[in-house]
Amino acid sequence: MTRTRRKPTWEQHFPTRLRFEREALAAYPHLSKGGVGSRRYSRTTYGLVVPIPEYESREIELQFFRATSQPEVARIYADGPTSSPHRYAPHSKDARRRSSLCIWYPEDPPALRWIPKDGLLSLIEMTRIHLFKEAYWRETGEWLGDEAPHPTSDSKPC
């Protein structure tokens, strides 16, 4: 009986992973990589502290599904204040009291959201911009930029 080889995931395919991580590692040498979960729920994580212009730096964690052929965002977490129209409530089990961010609307066209070929650095920068907008909103009550419609009882979450 011959076994067929499974196609490697994006994380196992070195050239794909290198292209994805290269610019981010150059910009953020202290970027950490790890994993959470187990089996089919396992995720690759990248963690770092990012500067937010005019505001406090924030610790972020970017989670990606592992068993995919290209990087696919599972969640983006940030520490700090959770009051924002673009954050999900923190999980009660999360000792770090961080919450996940709603950076783009799932129905947005690719030009308005992150796609894997943009690379990890691009996602980090989108996250920094989002965190700046949150801090500004908390200070002024004004959200800078476009906003997608937010969930009602019969719609998908942002």
C-alpha positions as protocol buffer text, in pm:
chain_id: "A"
residue {
  index: 1
  type: MET
  ca { x: 0 y: 0 z: 0 }
}
residue {
  index: 2
  type: THR
  ca { x: 149 y: 333 z: -100 }
}
residue {
  index: 3
  type: ARG
  ca { x: 84 y: 644 z: 95 }
}
residue {
  index: 4
  type: THR
  ca { x: 25 y: 969 z: -76 }
}
residue {
  index: 5
  type: ARG
  ca { x: 216 y: 1260 z: 67 }
}
residue {
  index: 6
  type: ARG
  ca { x: 11 y: 1539 z: 206 }
}
residue {
  index: 7
  type: LYS
  ca { x: 84 y: 1881 z: 66 }
}
residue {
  index: 8
  type: PRO
  ca { x: 279 y: 2087 z: 322 }
}
residue {
  index: 9
  type: THR
  ca { x: 100 y: 2368 z: 502 }
}
residue {
  index: 10
  type: TRP
  ca { x: 215 y: 2727 z: 453 }
}
residue {
  index: 11
  type: GLU
  ca { x: 409 y: 2703 z: 778 }
}
residue {
  index: 12
  type: GLN
  ca { x: 589 y: 2382 z: 671 }
}
residue {
  index: 13
  type: HIS
  ca { x: 676 y: 2516 z: 325 }
}
residue {
  index: 14
  type: PHE
  ca { x: 994 y: 2713 z: 396 }
}
residue {
  index: 15
  type: PRO
  ca { x: 992 y: 2946 z: 89 }
}
residue {
  index: 16
  type: THR
  ca { x: 630 y: 3045 z: 157 }
}
residue {
  index: 17
  type: ARG
  ca { x: 697 y: 3108 z: 526 }
}
residue {
  index: 18
  type: LEU
  ca { x: 1015 y: 3303 z: 452 }
}
residue {
  index: 19
  type: ARG
  ca { x: 838 y: 3533 z: 203 }
}
residue {
  index: 20
  type: PHE
  ca { x: 558 y: 3584 z: 455 }
}
residue {
  index: 21
  type: GLU
  ca { x: 782 y: 3665 z: 755 }
}
residue {
  index: 22
  type: ARG
  ca { x: 1092 y: 3832 z: 602 }
}
residue {
  index: 23
  type: GLU
  ca { x: 992 y: 4202 z: 612 }
}
residue {
  index: 24
  type: ALA
  ca { x: 829 y: 4171 z: 954 }
}
residue {
  index: 25
  type: LEU
  ca { x: 1139 y: 4011 z: 1105 }
}
residue {
  index: 26
  type: ALA
  ca { x: 1355 y: 4290 z: 961 }
}
residue {
  index: 27
  type: ALA
  ca { x: 1124 y: 4562 z: 1099 }
}
residue {
  index: 28
  type: TYR
  ca { x: 1059 y: 4390 z: 1434 }
}
residue {
  index: 29
  type: PRO
  ca { x: 1363 y: 4181 z: 1536 }
}
residue {
  index: 30
  type: HIS
  ca { x: 1195 y: 4088 z: 1866 }
}
residue {
  index: 31
  type: LEU
  ca { x: 896 y: 3931 z: 1690 }
}
residue {
  index: 32
  type: SER
  ca { x: 817 y: 3602 z: 1865 }
}
residue {
  index: 33
  type: LYS
  ca { x: 665 y: 3299 z: 1702 }
}
residue {
  index: 34
  type: GLY
  ca { x: 475 y: 3023 z: 1876 }
}
residue {
  index: 35
  type: GLY
  ca { x: 161 y: 2818 z: 1869 }
}
residue {
  index: 36
  type: VAL
  ca { x: -163 y: 2763 z: 2056 }
}
residue {
  index: 37
  type: GLY
  ca { x: -429 y: 2497 z: 2052 }
}
residue {
  index: 38
  type: SER
  ca { x: -400 y: 2137 z: 1941 }
}
residue {
  index: 39
  type: ARG
  ca { x: -475 y: 1921 z: 1640 }
}
residue {
  index: 40
  type: ARG
  ca { x: -710 y: 2080 z: 1392 }
}
residue {
  index: 41
  type: TYR
  ca { x: -759 y: 2382 z: 1619 }
}
residue {
  index: 42
  type: SER
  ca { x: -390 y: 2464 z: 1639 }
}
residue {
  index: 43
  type: ARG
  ca { x: -272 y: 2807 z: 1534 }
}
residue {
  index: 44
  type: THR
  ca { x: 58 y: 2972 z: 1459 }
}
residue {
  index: 45
  type: THR
  ca { x: 107 y: 3290 z: 1661 }
}
residue {
  index: 46
  type: TYR
  ca { x: 326 y: 3595 z: 1623 }
}
residue {
  index: 47
  type: GLY
  ca { x: 362 y: 3830 z: 1918 }
}
residue {
  index: 48
  type: LEU
  ca { x: 522 y: 4170 z: 1955 }
}
residue {
  index: 49
  type: VAL
  ca { x: 494 y: 4514 z: 2109 }
}
residue {
  index: 50
  type: VAL
  ca { x: 410 y: 4783 z: 1854 }
}
residue {
  index: 51
  type: PRO
  ca { x: 450 y: 5157 z: 1894 }
}
residue {
  index: 52
  type: ILE
  ca { x: 131 y: 5361 z: 1848 }
}
residue {
  index: 53
  type: PRO
  ca { x: 208 y: 5722 z: 1747 }
}
residue {
  index: 54
  type: GLU
  ca { x: 105 y: 5972 z: 2018 }
}
residue {
  index: 55
  type: TYR
  ca { x: -23 y: 5689 z: 2242 }
}
residue {
  index: 56
  type: GLU
  ca { x: 105 y: 5397 z: 2451 }
}
residue {
  index: 57
  type: SER
  ca { x: 264 y: 5097 z: 2279 }
}
residue {
  index: 58
  type: ARG
  ca { x: 47 y: 4786 z: 2264 }
}
residue {
  index: 59
  type: GLU
  ca { x: 120 y: 4417 z: 2280 }
}
residue {
  index: 60
  type: ILE
  ca { x: -40 y: 4229 z: 1993 }
}
residue {
  index: 61
  type: GLU
  ca { x: -76 y: 3864 z: 1899 }
}
residue {
  index: 62
  type: LEU
  ca { x: -161 y: 3760 z: 1545 }
}
residue {
  index: 63
  type: GLN
  ca { x: -302 y: 3408 z: 1512 }
}
residue {
  index: 64
  type: PHE
  ca { x: -314 y: 3209 z: 1189 }
}
residue {
  index: 65
  type: PHE
  ca { x: -473 y: 2876 z: 1112 }
}
residue {
  index: 66
  type: ARG
  ca { x: -203 y: 2611 z: 1065 }
}
residue {
  index: 67
  type: ALA
  ca { x: -363 y: 2354 z: 838 }
}
residue {
  index: 68
  type: THR
  ca { x: -395 y: 2580 z: 535 }
}
residue {
  index: 69
  type: SER
  ca { x: -190 y: 2621 z: 217 }
}
residue {
  index: 70
  type: GLN
  ca { x: -149 y: 2995 z: 273 }
}
residue {
  index: 71
  type: PRO
  ca { x: -161 y: 3211 z: 588 }
}
residue {
  index: 72
  type: GLU
  ca { x: -519 y: 3274 z: 699 }
}
residue {
  index: 73
  type: VAL
  ca { x: -592 y: 3503 z: 995 }
}
residue {
  index: 74
  type: ALA
  ca { x: -775 y: 3337 z: 1281 }
}
residue {
  index: 75
  type: ARG
  ca { x: -769 y: 3626 z: 1532 }
}
residue {
  index: 76
  type: ILE
  ca { x: -580 y: 3943 z: 1615 }
}
residue {
  index: 77
  type: TYR
  ca { x: -550 y: 4025 z: 1985 }
}
residue {
  index: 78
  type: ALA
  ca { x: -435 y: 4344 z: 2157 }
}
residue {
  index: 79
  type: ASP
  ca { x: -390 y: 4443 z: 2518 }
}
residue {
  index: 80
  type: GLY
  ca { x: -501 y: 4773 z: 2667 }
}
residue {
  index: 81
  type: PRO
  ca { x: -843 y: 4934 z: 2697 }
}
residue {
  index: 82
  type: THR
  ca { x: -1122 y: 4726 z: 2547 }
}
residue {
  index: 83
  type: SER
  ca { x: -1370 y: 5008 z: 2495 }
}
residue {
  index: 84
  type: SER
  ca { x: -1402 y: 5038 z: 2119 }
}
residue {
  index: 85
  type: PRO
  ca { x: -1672 y: 4993 z: 1859 }
}
residue {
  index: 86
  type: HIS
  ca { x: -1431 y: 4760 z: 1678 }
}
residue {
  index: 87
  type: ARG
  ca { x: -1338 y: 4503 z: 1943 }
}
residue {
  index: 88
  type: TYR
  ca { x: -1495 y: 4184 z: 2059 }
}
residue {
  index: 89
  type: ALA
  ca { x: -1547 y: 4132 z: 2432 }
}
residue {
  index: 90
  type: PRO
  ca { x: -1245 y: 3977 z: 2606 }
}
residue {
  index: 91
  type: HIS
  ca { x: -1262 y: 3608 z: 2685 }
}
residue {
  index: 92
  type: SER
  ca { x: -1314 y: 3553 z: 3056 }
}
residue {
  index: 93
  type: LYS
  ca { x: -1041 y: 3285 z: 3057 }
}
residue {
  index: 94
  type: ASP
  ca { x: -777 y: 3520 z: 2912 }
}
residue {
  index: 95
  type: ALA
  ca { x: -557 y: 3618 z: 3206 }
}
residue {
  index: 96
  type: ARG
  ca { x: -398 y: 3898 z: 3002 }
}
residue {
  index: 97
  type: ARG
  ca { x: -737 y: 4069 z: 2956 }
}
residue {
  index: 98
  type: ARG
  ca { x: -682 y: 4127 z: 2590 }
}
residue {
  index: 99
  type: SER
  ca { x: -951 y: 4125 z: 2328 }
}
residue {
  index: 100
  type: SER
  ca { x: -971 y: 4050 z: 1959 }
}
residue {
  index: 101
  type: LEU
  ca { x: -990 y: 4329 z: 1704 }
}
residue {
  index: 102
  type: CYS
  ca { x: -1237 y: 4383 z: 1423 }
}
residue {
  index: 103
  type: ILE
  ca { x: -1007 y: 4536 z: 1163 }
}
residue {
  index: 104
  type: TRP
  ca { x: -1208 y: 4474 z: 846 }
}
residue {
  index: 105
  type: TYR
  ca { x: -1552 y: 4358 z: 748 }
}
residue {
  index: 106
  type: PRO
  ca { x: -1550 y: 4001 z: 607 }
}
residue {
  index: 107
  type: GLU
  ca { x: -1758 y: 4110 z: 307 }
}
residue {
  index: 108
  type: ASP
  ca { x: -1514 y: 4387 z: 212 }
}
residue {
  index: 109
  type: PRO
  ca { x: -1338 y: 4352 z: -124 }
}
residue {
  index: 110
  type: PRO
  ca { x: -971 y: 4239 z: -111 }
}
residue {
  index: 111
  type: ALA
  ca { x: -850 y: 4598 z: -158 }
}
residue {
  index: 112
  type: LEU
  ca { x: -999 y: 4691 z: 182 }
}
residue {
  index: 113
  type: ARG
  ca { x: -874 y: 4395 z: 386 }
}
residue {
  index: 114
  type: TRP
  ca { x: -555 y: 4199 z: 438 }
}
residue {
  index: 115
  type: ILE
  ca { x: -473 y: 3914 z: 202 }
}
residue {
  index: 116
  type: PRO
  ca { x: -186 y: 3664 z: 247 }
}
residue {
  index: 117
  type: LYS
  ca { x: 31 y: 3794 z: -37 }
}
residue {
  index: 118
  type: ASP
  ca { x: 50 y: 4128 z: 151 }
}
residue {
  index: 119
  type: GLY
  ca { x: 274 y: 3957 z: 409 }
}
residue {
  index: 120
  type: LEU
  ca { x: 298 y: 3970 z: 785 }
}
residue {
  index: 121
  type: LEU
  ca { x: 443 y: 4322 z: 805 }
}
residue {
  index: 122
  type: SER
  ca { x: 141 y: 4462 z: 622 }
}
residue {
  index: 123
  type: LEU
  ca { x: -93 y: 4300 z: 875 }
}
residue {
  index: 124
  type: ILE
  ca { x: 112 y: 4436 z: 1164 }
}
residue {
  index: 125
  type: GLU
  ca { x: 88 y: 4786 z: 1014 }
}
residue {
  index: 126
  type: MET
  ca { x: -289 y: 4751 z: 961 }
}
residue {
  index: 127
  type: THR
  ca { x: -315 y: 4652 z: 1327 }
}
residue {
  index: 128
  type: ARG
  ca { x: -108 y: 4953 z: 1439 }
}
residue {
  index: 129
  type: ILE
  ca { x: -333 y: 5188 z: 1239 }
}
residue {
  index: 130
  type: HIS
  ca { x: -642 y: 5025 z: 1390 }
}
residue {
  index: 131
  type: LEU
  ca { x: -502 y: 5067 z: 1743 }
}
residue {
  index: 132
  type: PHE
  ca { x: -426 y: 5433 z: 1673 }
}
residue {
  index: 133
  type: LYS
  ca { x: -786 y: 5484 z: 1555 }
}
residue {
  index: 134
  type: GLU
  ca { x: -915 y: 5316 z: 1873 }
}
residue {
  index: 135
  type: ALA
  ca { x: -703 y: 5538 z: 2098 }
}
residue {
  index: 136
  type: TYR
  ca { x: -811 y: 5849 z: 1907 }
}
residue {
  index: 137
  type: TRP
  ca { x: -1177 y: 5739 z: 1929 }
}
residue {
  index: 138
  type: ARG
  ca { x: -1147 y: 5693 z: 2308 }
}
residue {
  index: 139
  type: GLU
  ca { x: -1004 y: 6045 z: 2335 }
}
residue {
  index: 140
  type: THR
  ca { x: -1236 y: 6229 z: 2095 }
}
residue {
  index: 141
  type: GLY
  ca { x: -1539 y: 6008 z: 2024 }
}
residue {
  index: 142
  type: GLU
  ca { x: -1460 y: 6025 z: 1651 }
}
residue {
  index: 143
  type: TRP
  ca { x: -1358 y: 5718 z: 1446 }
}
residue {
  index: 144
  type: LEU
  ca { x: -1109 y: 5813 z: 1176 }
}
residue {
  index: 145
  type: GLY
  ca { x: -1183 y: 5659 z: 837 }
}
residue {
  index: 146
  type: ASP
  ca { x: -1456 y: 5439 z: 699 }
}
residue {
  index: 147
  type: GLU
  ca { x: -1659 y: 5202 z: 913 }
}
residue {
  index: 148
  type: ALA
  ca { x: -1848 y: 4894 z: 807 }
}
residue {
  index: 149
  type: PRO
  ca { x: -2201 y: 4831 z: 935 }
}
residue {
  index: 150
  type: HIS
  ca { x: -2190 y: 4656 z: 1270 }
}
residue {
  index: 151
  type: PRO
  ca { x: -2380 y: 4351 z: 1376 }
}
residue {
  index: 152
  type: THR
  ca { x: -2739 y: 4343 z: 1470 }
}
residue {
  index: 153
  type: SER
  ca { x: -2912 y: 4030 z: 1591 }
}
residue {
  index: 154
  type: ASP
  ca { x: -2957 y: 3907 z: 1232 }
}
residue {
  index: 155
  type: SER
  ca { x: -2623 y: 3999 z: 1071 }
}
residue {
  index: 156
  type: LYS
  ca { x: -2269 y: 3864 z: 1068 }
}
residue {
  index: 157
  type: PRO
  ca { x: -2014 y: 4018 z: 1306 }
}
residue {
  index: 158
  type: CYS
  ca { x: -1755 y: 4255 z: 1168 }
}
